[in-house]
Amino acid sequence: MNQAEVPISWRAAQILSEDGHWYILRFDSLGESESVVERVYKSLIRPSPPLMQHTENWLPGDILEATSMARWQMGLAV
């Protein structure tokens, strides 16, 4: 992934190495036979989201992140 690409979803990865600007990551396989290794720019690295209990306090227009199929995706409450 390069700096111009904007991720639409995120998933957990293991950091294999970094040089201050770029990270080499290993993503666990999701049905593939092998894991995926990718070079990712540091500004695209995100920490794992905090664990939260289910809440009923969402309002229309709230921006949220939800997990589905081991990927985190941004969404909008309606």
Secondary structure, 3 states (H helix, E strand, C coil): CCCCCCCCEECCEEEEEECCCEEEEEECCCCCCCCEEEEEEHHHCCCCCCCCCCCCCCCCCCEEEEEECCEEEEEECC
